Amino acid sequence: MFKHLLFYSLKDNLRIKTVIFWNLIFPIVLSTFLSIALNGIQNSDKIRKTNIYVENSEIKKIYIKIYLEMKI
């Protein structure tokens, strides 16, 4: 009975084009794009430094304090 219901529900769902897209094609396309986009994320050994400019002197003191604490 279960095989019968499964077979006919799959057969019925495959007639609807949006079901085919969202259940089959979209996950494959999404996983492909994500694997391409995040391919080199584990191989990045260096952290690139970025220069910043702080105009407010009070905030600048806080940033300098944080920077000095990170060096320790």
N, C-alpha and C positions, 0 to 999 in steps of 0.2 A: 504494500500500500504506500509506504514511504517513497519507494523508487518511482512509483507511478505519479505521485504528487510532485516530486522533485523534477521529474522529466517534463511534465506539462507546465509547471511554473517557469522552468528555464525556457521552454519553447515559447511560452507566451511573452516572457520578458525580452527575448531576442527579437521580437517583432517591433518593439518600440526602439526607435533610433537613439533617443536621448539616454535610455538605459544602457545601451551598448557603449555610448560615448563615456558616460560618467562612471561606469563600472569597469570598463576595459581599457579604453584609449587614454582617458585623462590620467589615471595613475601611472601608466607607462611613460607618458610625455612628461609629467611632473617629476618623476624619479630620474628621467634622463637629463632634464634641465638642471635639477639640483646636483646631480653627480658631476655635471660639467662645471657648474658654478663653484662648487665646493671641493674641487679636485685637489688643489694644492694647499688646502688649509692646514693639513697636518705636517707638511714639509717646511713650513715657514719657521726657520730657526731664530731669525733675528726679529727684534721689535724695533721698528724705525722710530727715531726721535723726531719730534715735531716742535719747532720753535713757536712760542706763544708770546703775545704782548699783552701786559696787564696795565691798564691806564690808572686804575684806582690804587693808591699807595697802600691802603689798609688791606685790600685783597692781595696785593703783591706780597706783603709781609707774610700772609697766610700761605701763599703758594711757595714762597722761599722756605718757610718752616717745613712744609710737607716734603719739598724736594730734598732738604737736608736730612729729614728723617728717613727717607727712602734710601739714601746713600749708605746709611749705617748698617 
